[in-house]
Amino acid sequence: MKSFDNTESPRVTLLANSGIMLEYKGTKLLIDGTPGEIHGYFSGLSDEVRNDLLEGKKPLFRDIDILMYTHCHHDHFSPEVTRALVEGQRTRYLMMPDKDSRPFVRLRESADMNEAKLWLLDIPLGKIAGYELDGIKIEAFRTMHAGELYRETEHYCYLIELGDKVILITGDSDYDPDYFKTMLSGIRIHAVFINPLFLNRREGRLALTESIRPDKIVVCHIPFEGTPGTNLRKIAARDAVKYKEILPEIILLQDELQEIFL
């Protein structure tokens, strides 16, 4: 039987990129948590963290309840690591986009064979679908991926209700303030997880101040120290200072296995 932690504050641990382990009262959600290595731009899982994740010997990586993906890009999702977790019966549920995951036939077959419940998302724009696990409510809604190059990418945001706190995961969503205002009408957001460009772009800051209106902003998808070929780490640090007077509390989640409590 699973041992439940009574801690009221959700705990977040960064694996790499946007990959986080979200823990609340003994339930664990691994979100975008299997990023592959993108040399010279983003940081993937280190060999140590990847091995620990697959072996599940350390407490952080045991009893993963849900694997969740905002989209199927390589810097968020590895079909090989995901399949290994499913086949090792390391997770109970797998939630991901339907259309863009269809090429990963072996992964979807493995979920069926290993009795991992597969939640495939096929939600029209402007609609929300709801799920529940161990008292944790999850709502998913579709958005456009940021950038014209990725407009055809199937992308979802997640609202995760943990007690009296609602966490918003935006992945690589675009920054449309009007759309977020419509989708989040009447919902108080305790913390929103965004990438550095969301903070850097005027439309993103407008969405934060006028539509999402969170108590806290957590910036992730930041390359680790020493990653060559990118200045996103510097941009995130600069913008966190530059906009601290007009935005809610900003937390930079940027180092391997860094922990925060929400």
SEDO-469001 format. One record per residue: residue number from 1; x, y, z of N, C-alpha, C in turn. Coordinates in nm, 2 decimals. Example, Ala and Ser with C-alpha at 12.3 -4.5 7.8 and 13.67 -1.06 7.14 Angstrom:
[1,[1.32,-0.57,0.78],[1.23,-0.45,0.78],[1.32,-0.33,0.78]],
[2,[1.28,-0.22,0.71],[1.37,-0.11,0.71],[1.29,0.00,0.79]],
END
This chain:
[1,[0.08,-0.12,0.00],[0.00,0.00,0.00],[0.09,0.12,0.00]],
[2,[0.05,0.22,-0.08],[0.13,0.35,-0.09],[0.12,0.42,0.04]],
[3,[0.24,0.48,0.08],[0.25,0.56,0.20],[0.22,0.71,0.16]],
[4,[0.12,0.77,0.22],[0.08,0.90,0.19],[0.15,1.01,0.28]],
[5,[0.20,1.11,0.21],[0.27,1.22,0.29],[0.16,1.32,0.31]],
[6,[0.15,1.37,0.43],[0.04,1.47,0.47],[0.08,1.61,0.45]],
[7,[0.20,1.64,0.39],[0.24,1.77,0.37],[0.14,1.84,0.28]],
[8,[0.10,1.96,0.32],[0.00,2.04,0.25],[0.05,2.11,0.13]],
[9,[0.18,2.15,0.13],[0.24,2.23,0.03],[0.29,2.14,-0.08]],
[10,[0.24,2.16,-0.21],[0.30,2.08,-0.32],[0.45,2.10,-0.33]],
[11,[0.52,1.99,-0.36],[0.66,2.00,-0.38],[0.70,1.97,-0.52]],
[12,[0.78,2.05,-0.58],[0.82,2.05,-0.72],[0.97,2.02,-0.73]],
[13,[1.01,1.93,-0.80],[1.16,1.90,-0.83],[1.18,1.90,-0.98]],
[14,[1.28,1.98,-1.02],[1.32,1.99,-1.16],[1.41,1.88,-1.20]],
[15,[1.37,1.81,-1.31],[1.46,1.71,-1.37],[1.55,1.77,-1.47]],
[16,[1.49,1.84,-1.57],[1.56,1.91,-1.67],[1.46,1.98,-1.76]],
[17,[1.50,2.09,-1.82],[1.41,2.16,-1.91],[1.28,2.20,-1.84]],
[18,[1.17,2.16,-1.90],[1.04,2.18,-1.83],[0.99,2.06,-1.75]],
[19,[1.08,1.96,-1.74],[1.05,1.83,-1.67],[1.04,1.85,-1.52]],
[20,[0.93,1.83,-1.46],[0.91,1.84,-1.32],[0.84,1.72,-1.26]],
[21,[0.88,1.69,-1.13],[0.81,1.59,-1.05],[0.72,1.68,-0.95]],
[22,[0.59,1.66,-0.96],[0.50,1.74,-0.87],[0.44,1.64,-0.77]],
[23,[0.47,1.66,-0.65],[0.42,1.57,-0.54],[0.33,1.64,-0.45]],
[24,[0.22,1.57,-0.41],[0.12,1.62,-0.32],[0.05,1.51,-0.25]],
[25,[0.07,1.50,-0.12],[0.00,1.40,-0.03],[0.02,1.26,-0.09]],
[26,[0.15,1.23,-0.13],[0.18,1.09,-0.17],[0.16,1.06,-0.32]],
[27,[0.09,1.15,-0.39],[0.07,1.13,-0.53],[0.17,1.21,-0.61]],
[28,[0.23,1.14,-0.71],[0.34,1.20,-0.80],[0.29,1.21,-0.94]],
[29,[0.31,1.33,-0.99],[0.29,1.36,-1.13],[0.42,1.40,-1.20]],
[30,[0.46,1.33,-1.30],[0.58,1.36,-1.37],[0.54,1.43,-1.50]],
[31,[0.57,1.56,-1.52],[0.52,1.64,-1.63],[0.63,1.68,-1.72]],
[32,[0.62,1.64,-1.85],[0.72,1.67,-1.95],[0.86,1.63,-1.90]],
[33,[0.86,1.51,-1.83],[0.98,1.48,-1.75],[1.08,1.38,-1.81]],
[34,[1.07,1.36,-1.94],[1.17,1.28,-2.01],[1.24,1.35,-2.13]],
[35,[1.29,1.47,-2.11],[1.34,1.54,-2.22],[1.47,1.47,-2.27]],
[36,[1.48,1.47,-2.41],[1.61,1.41,-2.47],[1.71,1.53,-2.47]],
[37,[1.83,1.49,-2.50],[1.94,1.58,-2.50],[1.94,1.66,-2.63]],
[38,[1.94,1.79,-2.63],[1.94,1.88,-2.74],[2.08,1.95,-2.73]],
[39,[2.18,1.90,-2.80],[2.31,1.96,-2.79],[2.32,2.10,-2.83]],
[40,[2.37,2.19,-2.74],[2.40,2.33,-2.77],[2.28,2.42,-2.76]],
[41,[2.16,2.37,-2.70],[2.05,2.46,-2.69],[1.98,2.43,-2.56]],
[42,[1.91,2.32,-2.54],[1.84,2.28,-2.42],[1.92,2.17,-2.34]],
[43,[1.88,2.16,-2.22],[1.94,2.05,-2.13],[1.85,1.94,-2.12]],
[44,[1.90,1.82,-2.16],[1.82,1.70,-2.14],[1.85,1.63,-2.00]],
[45,[1.80,1.52,-1.98],[1.83,1.45,-1.85],[1.98,1.41,-1.85]],
[46,[2.04,1.43,-1.73],[2.17,1.38,-1.72],[2.17,1.23,-1.71]],
[47,[2.28,1.17,-1.73],[2.29,1.02,-1.72],[2.25,0.97,-1.58]],
[48,[2.29,1.05,-1.48],[2.26,1.00,-1.34],[2.11,1.01,-1.32]],
[49,[2.04,1.12,-1.36],[1.90,1.14,-1.33],[1.82,1.04,-1.42]],
[50,[1.86,1.02,-1.54],[1.79,0.93,-1.63],[1.80,0.79,-1.57]],
[51,[1.91,0.74,-1.52],[1.93,0.61,-1.47],[1.84,0.60,-1.34]],
[52,[1.85,0.70,-1.25],[1.77,0.70,-1.13],[1.62,0.69,-1.16]],
[53,[1.58,0.76,-1.26],[1.44,0.76,-1.30],[1.40,0.62,-1.35]],
[54,[1.48,0.56,-1.43],[1.45,0.43,-1.48],[1.45,0.32,-1.38]],
[55,[1.55,0.33,-1.29],[1.56,0.23,-1.19],[1.47,0.24,-1.07]],
[56,[1.43,0.37,-1.04],[1.33,0.39,-0.93],[1.38,0.35,-0.79]],
[57,[1.51,0.35,-0.77],[1.56,0.31,-0.64],[1.55,0.43,-0.54]],
[58,[1.57,0.55,-0.59],[1.56,0.66,-0.50],[1.42,0.70,-0.47]],
[59,[1.39,0.75,-0.35],[1.25,0.78,-0.31],[1.18,0.88,-0.41]],
[60,[1.25,0.98,-0.47],[1.19,1.07,-0.56],[1.12,1.00,-0.68]],
[61,[1.18,0.89,-0.72],[1.14,0.83,-0.85],[1.06,0.70,-0.83]],
[62,[1.02,0.68,-0.71],[0.93,0.56,-0.68],[0.79,0.60,-0.70]],
[63,[0.71,0.50,-0.74],[0.56,0.52,-0.73],[0.51,0.64,-0.81]],
[64,[0.55,0.65,-0.94],[0.50,0.76,-1.02],[0.36,0.73,-1.06]],
[65,[0.27,0.82,-1.03],[0.13,0.79,-1.06],[0.09,0.83,-1.20]],
[66,[0.13,0.94,-1.25],[0.09,0.99,-1.38],[0.21,1.05,-1.45]],
[67,[0.23,1.00,-1.58],[0.32,1.07,-1.67],[0.23,1.16,-1.76]],
[68,[0.26,1.29,-1.76],[0.19,1.38,-1.84],[0.28,1.46,-1.94]],
[69,[0.22,1.48,-2.06],[0.30,1.56,-2.16],[0.21,1.67,-2.22]],
[70,[0.27,1.79,-2.23],[0.20,1.90,-2.29],[0.20,1.88,-2.44]],
[71,[0.31,1.82,-2.49],[0.32,1.80,-2.64],[0.44,1.70,-2.66]],
[72,[0.46,1.66,-2.78],[0.55,1.55,-2.80],[0.69,1.59,-2.86]],
[73,[0.73,1.71,-2.84],[0.86,1.76,-2.89],[0.97,1.69,-2.81]],
[74,[1.08,1.67,-2.87],[1.19,1.60,-2.81],[1.25,1.66,-2.68]],
[75,[1.24,1.79,-2.67],[1.29,1.85,-2.55],[1.20,1.84,-2.43]],
[76,[1.08,1.77,-2.45],[0.99,1.75,-2.34],[0.96,1.60,-2.32]],
[77,[0.98,1.52,-2.43],[0.93,1.39,-2.43],[1.02,1.29,-2.50]],
[78,[1.05,1.18,-2.44],[1.13,1.07,-2.50],[1.04,0.95,-2.51]],
[79,[1.00,0.90,-2.63],[0.92,0.78,-2.63],[0.99,0.66,-2.57]],
[80,[1.12,0.65,-2.59],[1.20,0.54,-2.54],[1.20,0.54,-2.38]],
[81,[1.22,0.65,-2.32],[1.22,0.65,-2.17],[1.08,0.63,-2.12]],
[82,[0.99,0.69,-2.19],[0.85,0.68,-2.14],[0.80,0.53,-2.15]],
[83,[0.84,0.47,-2.26],[0.81,0.32,-2.28],[0.87,0.24,-2.17]],
[84,[1.00,0.27,-2.14],[1.07,0.19,-2.04],[1.00,0.21,-1.90]],
[85,[0.95,0.33,-1.87],[0.88,0.35,-1.74],[0.74,0.27,-1.74]],
[86,[0.68,0.27,-1.86],[0.55,0.20,-1.87],[0.57,0.05,-1.86]],
[87,[0.67,0.00,-1.93],[0.70,-0.15,-1.93],[0.75,-0.19,-1.80]],
[88,[0.82,-0.11,-1.73],[0.87,-0.14,-1.59],[0.76,-0.13,-1.49]],
[89,[0.64,-0.10,-1.53],[0.52,-0.08,-1.44],[0.55,0.02,-1.33]],
[90,[0.62,0.13,-1.38],[0.66,0.24,-1.29],[0.56,0.35,-1.28]],
[91,[0.45,0.34,-1.36],[0.35,0.44,-1.36],[0.21,0.38,-1.38]],
[92,[0.11,0.45,-1.33],[-0.03,0.40,-1.34],[-0.10,0.46,-1.46]],
[93,[-0.07,0.58,-1.50],[-0.15,0.66,-1.60],[-0.05,0.73,-1.69]],
[94,[-0.08,0.74,-1.82],[-0.01,0.81,-1.92],[-0.10,0.91,-1.99]],
[95,[-0.08,1.04,-1.98],[-0.16,1.14,-2.04],[-0.08,1.22,-2.14]],
[96,[-0.13,1.22,-2.27],[-0.06,1.28,-2.37],[-0.15,1.31,-2.49]],
[97,[-0.10,1.40,-2.58],[-0.18,1.42,-2.70],[-0.20,1.30,-2.78]],
[98,[-0.32,1.29,-2.85],[-0.35,1.17,-2.93],[-0.29,1.17,-3.06]],
[99,[-0.32,1.27,-3.14],[-0.27,1.27,-3.28],[-0.12,1.27,-3.29]],
[100,[-0.05,1.35,-3.22],[0.10,1.36,-3.23],[0.17,1.24,-3.17]],
[101,[0.10,1.16,-3.09],[0.16,1.04,-3.03],[0.13,0.91,-3.11]],
[102,[0.05,0.92,-3.22],[0.02,0.81,-3.30],[0.14,0.74,-3.36]],
[103,[0.25,0.82,-3.40],[0.36,0.75,-3.46],[0.44,0.66,-3.36]],
[104,[0.41,0.68,-3.23],[0.48,0.60,-3.13],[0.40,0.47,-3.09]],
[105,[0.39,0.39,-3.19],[0.30,0.27,-3.18],[0.34,0.18,-3.07]],
[106,[0.47,0.15,-3.05],[0.52,0.06,-2.95],[0.49,0.12,-2.81]],
[107,[0.50,0.25,-2.79],[0.47,0.30,-2.66],[0.32,0.28,-2.63]],
[108,[0.23,0.31,-2.73],[0.09,0.30,-2.70],[0.05,0.15,-2.68]],
[109,[0.11,0.06,-2.75],[0.09,-0.08,-2.73],[0.14,-0.12,-2.59]],
[110,[0.25,-0.07,-2.55],[0.31,-0.11,-2.42],[0.22,-0.06,-2.31]],
[111,[0.15,0.05,-2.32],[0.06,0.10,-2.22],[-0.06,0.00,-2.21]],
[112,[-0.11,-0.04,-2.32],[-0.22,-0.14,-2.31],[-0.17,-0.27,-2.25]],
[113,[-0.06,-0.32,-2.29],[-0.01,-0.45,-2.24],[0.03,-0.45,-2.09]],
[114,[0.07,-0.33,-2.04],[0.12,-0.33,-1.90],[0.01,-0.26,-1.81]],
[115,[-0.11,-0.25,-1.86],[-0.22,-0.20,-1.78],[-0.20,-0.06,-1.73]],
[116,[-0.13,0.02,-1.80],[-0.12,0.16,-1.76],[-0.24,0.23,-1.83]],
[117,[-0.32,0.30,-1.76],[-0.43,0.36,-1.82],[-0.39,0.48,-1.91]],
[118,[-0.43,0.48,-2.04],[-0.38,0.57,-2.14],[-0.49,0.68,-2.16]],
[119,[-0.46,0.80,-2.12],[-0.55,0.91,-2.14],[-0.50,0.99,-2.27]],
[120,[-0.56,0.97,-2.38],[-0.52,1.04,-2.50],[-0.61,1.16,-2.53]],
[121,[-0.54,1.27,-2.54],[-0.62,1.40,-2.54],[-0.65,1.43,-2.69]],
[122,[-0.77,1.46,-2.71],[-0.82,1.51,-2.84],[-0.93,1.61,-2.81]],
[123,[-0.89,1.73,-2.77],[-0.98,1.83,-2.72],[-0.98,1.95,-2.82]],
[124,[-1.10,1.99,-2.87],[-1.10,2.11,-2.96],[-1.06,2.23,-2.88]],
[125,[-1.01,2.33,-2.96],[-0.98,2.46,-2.90],[-1.10,2.52,-2.83]],
[126,[-1.08,2.58,-2.72],[-1.19,2.64,-2.65],[-1.27,2.55,-2.55]],
[127,[-1.23,2.42,-2.55],[-1.30,2.32,-2.46],[-1.20,2.27,-2.35]],
[128,[-1.26,2.22,-2.24],[-1.18,2.17,-2.13],[-1.23,2.03,-2.10]],
[129,[-1.14,1.94,-2.08],[-1.17,1.80,-2.04],[-1.12,1.78,-1.90]],
[130,[-1.19,1.71,-1.81],[-1.15,1.69,-1.67],[-1.13,1.54,-1.64]],
[131,[-1.03,1.52,-1.54],[-0.99,1.39,-1.50],[-0.97,1.40,-1.35]],
[132,[-0.97,1.28,-1.28],[-0.94,1.29,-1.13],[-0.87,1.16,-1.09]],
[133,[-0.77,1.18,-1.00],[-0.69,1.07,-0.95],[-0.66,1.09,-0.81]],
[134,[-0.70,1.00,-0.72],[-0.66,1.01,-0.58],[-0.70,1.15,-0.52]],
[135,[-0.81,1.20,-0.56],[-0.85,1.33,-0.51],[-0.79,1.45,-0.58]],
[136,[-0.70,1.43,-0.67],[-0.64,1.54,-0.75],[-0.72,1.56,-0.88]],
[137,[-0.76,1.68,-0.90],[-0.84,1.71,-1.02],[-0.75,1.77,-1.13]],
[138,[-0.76,1.72,-1.25],[-0.68,1.77,-1.36],[-0.77,1.81,-1.47]],
[139,[-0.75,1.93,-1.52],[-0.82,1.97,-1.64],[-0.72,2.00,-1.75]],
[140,[-0.75,1.96,-1.87],[-0.67,1.99,-1.99],[-0.74,2.07,-2.09]],
[141,[-0.67,2.17,-2.15],[-0.73,2.24,-2.26],[-0.62,2.27,-2.37]],
[142,[-0.66,2.27,-2.49],[-0.57,2.28,-2.60],[-0.53,2.43,-2.62]],
[143,[-0.40,2.45,-2.66],[-0.36,2.59,-2.70],[-0.27,2.57,-2.83]],
[144,[-0.24,2.68,-2.89],[-0.15,2.68,-3.00],[-0.01,2.68,-2.94]],
[145,[0.09,2.61,-3.00],[0.23,2.61,-2.96],[0.28,2.75,-3.00]],
[146,[0.37,2.81,-2.92],[0.44,2.93,-2.96],[0.52,2.92,-3.08]],
[147,[0.52,3.02,-3.16],[0.61,3.03,-3.28],[0.54,2.98,-3.41]],
[148,[0.55,3.05,-3.52],[0.48,3.01,-3.64],[0.53,2.88,-3.69]],
[149,[0.65,2.84,-3.66],[0.71,2.72,-3.71],[0.64,2.59,-3.65]],
[150,[0.57,2.61,-3.54],[0.51,2.50,-3.47],[0.36,2.51,-3.46]],
[151,[0.30,2.58,-3.55],[0.15,2.60,-3.53],[0.07,2.47,-3.55]],
[152,[0.13,2.37,-3.61],[0.06,2.25,-3.63],[0.08,2.15,-3.52]],
[153,[0.16,2.19,-3.42],[0.19,2.10,-3.31],[0.07,2.09,-3.22]],
[154,[0.03,1.96,-3.18],[-0.08,1.94,-3.09],[-0.03,1.97,-2.94]],
[155,[-0.08,2.07,-2.88],[-0.03,2.12,-2.75],[-0.14,2.14,-2.65]],
[156,[-0.11,2.10,-2.53],[-0.21,2.12,-2.42],[-0.15,2.18,-2.30]],
[157,[-0.24,2.26,-2.23],[-0.21,2.31,-2.10],[-0.28,2.23,-1.99]],
[158,[-0.23,2.23,-1.87],[-0.30,2.15,-1.76],[-0.33,2.25,-1.64]],
[159,[-0.45,2.23,-1.59],[-0.49,2.29,-1.46],[-0.49,2.17,-1.36]],
[160,[-0.41,2.18,-1.26],[-0.40,2.07,-1.16],[-0.44,2.13,-1.02]],
[161,[-0.55,2.07,-0.97],[-0.60,2.12,-0.84],[-0.55,2.04,-0.73]],
[162,[-0.47,2.10,-0.64],[-0.41,2.03,-0.52],[-0.46,2.10,-0.40]],
[163,[-0.56,2.04,-0.34],[-0.62,2.10,-0.22],[-0.69,2.23,-0.26]],
[164,[-0.65,2.34,-0.20],[-0.70,2.47,-0.23],[-0.62,2.55,-0.33]],
[165,[-0.52,2.48,-0.39],[-0.43,2.55,-0.49],[-0.45,2.49,-0.63]],
[166,[-0.45,2.58,-0.72],[-0.46,2.54,-0.86],[-0.33,2.58,-0.93]],
[167,[-0.27,2.48,-0.99],[-0.14,2.50,-1.06],[-0.17,2.49,-1.21]],
[168,[-0.11,2.59,-1.29],[-0.13,2.59,-1.43],[0.01,2.56,-1.50]],
[169,[0.01,2.45,-1.58],[0.12,2.42,-1.66],[0.10,2.46,-1.81]],
[170,[0.19,2.55,-1.86],[0.17,2.60,-1.99],[0.26,2.54,-2.10]],
[171,[0.36,2.46,-2.06],[0.44,2.40,-2.16],[0.51,2.51,-2.25]],
[172,[0.49,2.49,-2.38],[0.54,2.59,-2.48],[0.42,2.66,-2.54]],
[173,[0.32,2.69,-2.47],[0.20,2.75,-2.52],[0.23,2.89,-2.58]],
[174,[0.15,2.93,-2.68],[0.16,3.07,-2.72],[0.11,3.16,-2.61]],
[175,[0.10,3.29,-2.64],[0.08,3.39,-2.53],[-0.05,3.47,-2.54]],
[176,[-0.15,3.41,-2.61],[-0.27,3.49,-2.64],[-0.34,3.53,-2.51]],
[177,[-0.34,3.65,-2.47],[-0.41,3.69,-2.35],[-0.56,3.67,-2.35]],
[178,[-0.62,3.70,-2.47],[-0.77,3.68,-2.48],[-0.81,3.53,-2.46]],
[179,[-0.73,3.44,-2.52],[-0.76,3.30,-2.51],[-0.75,3.25,-2.36]],
[180,[-0.64,3.29,-2.30],[-0.62,3.25,-2.16],[-0.73,3.31,-2.07]],
[181,[-0.77,3.43,-2.10],[-0.88,3.49,-2.02],[-1.01,3.41,-2.03]],
[182,[-1.04,3.37,-2.15],[-1.16,3.28,-2.17],[-1.15,3.15,-2.10]],
[183,[-1.03,3.08,-2.12],[-1.02,2.95,-2.06],[-1.01,2.95,-1.91]],
[184,[-0.96,3.06,-1.85],[-0.94,3.06,-1.71],[-1.04,3.15,-1.63]],
[185,[-1.15,3.18,-1.70],[-1.25,3.27,-1.64],[-1.30,3.21,-1.50]],
[186,[-1.29,3.28,-1.40],[-1.34,3.24,-1.27],[-1.24,3.15,-1.19]],
[187,[-1.12,3.12,-1.24],[-1.03,3.03,-1.18],[-0.92,3.11,-1.12]],
[188,[-0.89,3.09,-0.99],[-0.77,3.15,-0.93],[-0.65,3.06,-0.94]],
[189,[-0.55,3.11,-1.00],[-0.43,3.04,-1.02],[-0.33,3.07,-0.91]],
[190,[-0.29,2.96,-0.84],[-0.19,2.98,-0.73],[-0.05,3.00,-0.79]],
[191,[-0.01,2.91,-0.89],[0.12,2.92,-0.95],[0.11,2.88,-1.10]],
[192,[0.18,2.95,-1.18],[0.18,2.91,-1.33],[0.33,2.88,-1.36]],
[193,[0.35,2.77,-1.44],[0.48,2.73,-1.49],[0.49,2.78,-1.64]],
[194,[0.59,2.86,-1.67],[0.61,2.91,-1.80],[0.75,2.89,-1.84]],
[195,[0.78,2.91,-1.97],[0.92,2.92,-2.02],[0.97,3.06,-2.03]],
[196,[1.10,3.08,-2.04],[1.15,3.22,-2.04],[1.09,3.31,-2.14]],
[197,[1.06,3.26,-2.26],[1.01,3.35,-2.37],[0.87,3.40,-2.33]],
[198,[0.79,3.32,-2.25],[0.66,3.37,-2.21],[0.68,3.50,-2.12]],
[199,[0.78,3.50,-2.04],[0.81,3.61,-1.95],[0.87,3.73,-2.04]],
[200,[0.95,3.69,-2.14],[1.02,3.79,-2.22],[0.93,3.87,-2.31]],
[201,[0.83,3.80,-2.37],[0.74,3.86,-2.47],[0.63,3.95,-2.41]],
[202,[0.60,4.06,-2.47],[0.50,4.16,-2.42],[0.37,4.09,-2.40]],
[203,[0.33,4.00,-2.50],[0.20,3.93,-2.50],[0.20,3.84,-2.38]],
[204,[0.31,3.77,-2.35],[0.32,3.68,-2.24],[0.30,3.75,-2.11]],
[205,[0.36,3.87,-2.09],[0.35,3.94,-1.97],[0.20,4.00,-1.96]],
[206,[0.14,4.03,-2.07],[0.00,4.08,-2.07],[-0.09,3.96,-2.02]],
[207,[-0.06,3.84,-2.07],[-0.14,3.73,-2.03],[-0.13,3.70,-1.88]],
[208,[-0.01,3.72,-1.83],[0.02,3.70,-1.69],[-0.06,3.80,-1.60]],
[209,[-0.05,3.93,-1.64],[-0.11,4.03,-1.56],[-0.26,4.04,-1.57]],
[210,[-0.31,4.02,-1.69],[-0.46,4.04,-1.72],[-0.54,3.92,-1.73]],
[211,[-0.48,3.80,-1.76],[-0.56,3.68,-1.78],[-0.54,3.57,-1.68]],
[212,[-0.41,3.54,-1.66],[-0.38,3.43,-1.57],[-0.38,3.47,-1.42]],
[213,[-0.31,3.59,-1.40],[-0.31,3.65,-1.27],[-0.28,3.56,-1.15]],
[214,[-0.16,3.49,-1.16],[-0.12,3.40,-1.06],[-0.07,3.46,-0.94]],
[215,[-0.06,3.39,-0.83],[0.01,3.43,-0.71],[0.16,3.42,-0.73]],
[216,[0.20,3.32,-0.80],[0.34,3.29,-0.82],[0.37,3.26,-0.97]],
[217,[0.48,3.30,-1.02],[0.53,3.26,-1.15],[0.65,3.18,-1.14]],
[218,[0.65,3.05,-1.20],[0.77,2.97,-1.19],[0.82,2.96,-1.34]],
[219,[0.94,3.00,-1.36],[1.00,3.00,-1.49],[1.09,2.88,-1.50]],
[220,[1.06,2.79,-1.59],[1.15,2.67,-1.61],[1.19,2.67,-1.76]],
[221,[1.22,2.55,-1.81],[1.27,2.54,-1.95],[1.40,2.63,-1.97]],
[222,[1.48,2.63,-1.86],[1.60,2.71,-1.86],[1.72,2.62,-1.87]],
[223,[1.81,2.64,-1.97],[1.93,2.55,-1.98],[2.01,2.55,-1.85]],
[224,[2.07,2.44,-1.82],[2.16,2.43,-1.71],[2.28,2.52,-1.73]],
[225,[2.35,2.55,-1.62],[2.47,2.63,-1.63],[2.57,2.55,-1.71]],
[226,[2.64,2.63,-1.80],[2.74,2.57,-1.89],[2.69,2.51,-2.02]],
[227,[2.55,2.51,-2.04],[2.50,2.47,-2.17],[2.54,2.57,-2.28]],
[228,[2.61,2.52,-2.38],[2.66,2.62,-2.49],[2.55,2.65,-2.58]],
[229,[2.57,2.76,-2.65],[2.49,2.80,-2.76],[2.36,2.87,-2.73]],
[230,[2.33,2.91,-2.61],[2.21,2.97,-2.57],[2.23,3.08,-2.46]],
[231,[2.15,3.18,-2.47],[2.16,3.28,-2.36],[2.03,3.29,-2.28]],
[232,[1.94,3.18,-2.30],[1.81,3.18,-2.23],[1.83,3.20,-2.08]],
[233,[1.93,3.14,-2.02],[1.96,3.15,-1.88],[1.98,3.29,-1.84]],
[234,[2.06,3.36,-1.91],[2.08,3.51,-1.88],[1.95,3.59,-1.90]],
[235,[1.88,3.56,-2.01],[1.76,3.63,-2.04],[1.66,3.61,-1.92]],
[236,[1.64,3.49,-1.87],[1.55,3.46,-1.77],[1.59,3.54,-1.64]],
[237,[1.72,3.53,-1.61],[1.76,3.60,-1.49],[1.74,3.76,-1.50]],
[238,[1.77,3.81,-1.62],[1.75,3.95,-1.64],[1.61,3.99,-1.63]],
[239,[1.52,3.92,-1.70],[1.38,3.95,-1.70],[1.31,3.94,-1.56]],
[240,[1.36,3.84,-1.48],[1.30,3.82,-1.35],[1.33,3.95,-1.26]],
[241,[1.44,4.01,-1.28],[1.47,4.14,-1.21],[1.39,4.25,-1.28]],
[242,[1.40,4.26,-1.41],[1.34,4.37,-1.48],[1.19,4.39,-1.46]],
[243,[1.12,4.27,-1.45],[0.97,4.28,-1.44],[0.92,4.25,-1.30]],
[244,[1.00,4.24,-1.20],[0.96,4.20,-1.07],[0.86,4.30,-1.00]],
[245,[0.86,4.43,-1.05],[0.77,4.53,-0.99],[0.63,4.52,-1.05]],
[246,[0.62,4.47,-1.17],[0.49,4.46,-1.23],[0.43,4.33,-1.23]],
[247,[0.50,4.22,-1.19],[0.45,4.09,-1.19],[0.45,4.03,-1.05]],
[248,[0.37,3.92,-1.03],[0.38,3.86,-0.90],[0.52,3.80,-0.88]],
[249,[0.54,3.73,-0.76],[0.66,3.67,-0.73],[0.71,3.57,-0.84]],
[250,[0.84,3.59,-0.88],[0.90,3.51,-0.99],[1.00,3.42,-0.93]],
[251,[0.99,3.29,-0.96],[1.08,3.19,-0.91],[1.15,3.13,-1.03]],
[252,[1.28,3.12,-1.04],[1.35,3.06,-1.14],[1.39,2.91,-1.10]],
[253,[1.33,2.82,-1.18],[1.35,2.68,-1.16],[1.45,2.63,-1.27]],
[254,[1.58,2.63,-1.23],[1.68,2.62,-1.34],[1.80,2.53,-1.31]],
[255,[1.80,2.46,-1.20],[1.91,2.37,-1.17],[1.87,2.23,-1.14]],
[256,[1.95,2.13,-1.18],[1.91,1.99,-1.17],[1.87,1.95,-1.03]],
[257,[1.75,1.89,-1.01],[1.70,1.85,-0.88],[1.68,1.96,-0.79]],
[258,[1.67,2.08,-0.84],[1.62,2.20,-0.75],[1.48,2.17,-0.70]],
[259,[1.45,2.20,-0.58],[1.32,2.18,-0.52],[1.26,2.31,-0.48]],
[260,[1.13,2.32,-0.50],[1.06,2.44,-0.44],[0.93,2.38,-0.38]],
[261,[0.87,2.46,-0.29],[0.74,2.43,-0.24],[0.64,2.54,-0.27]],
[262,[0.52,2.50,-0.32],[0.43,2.60,-0.37],[0.33,2.64,-0.26]],
END
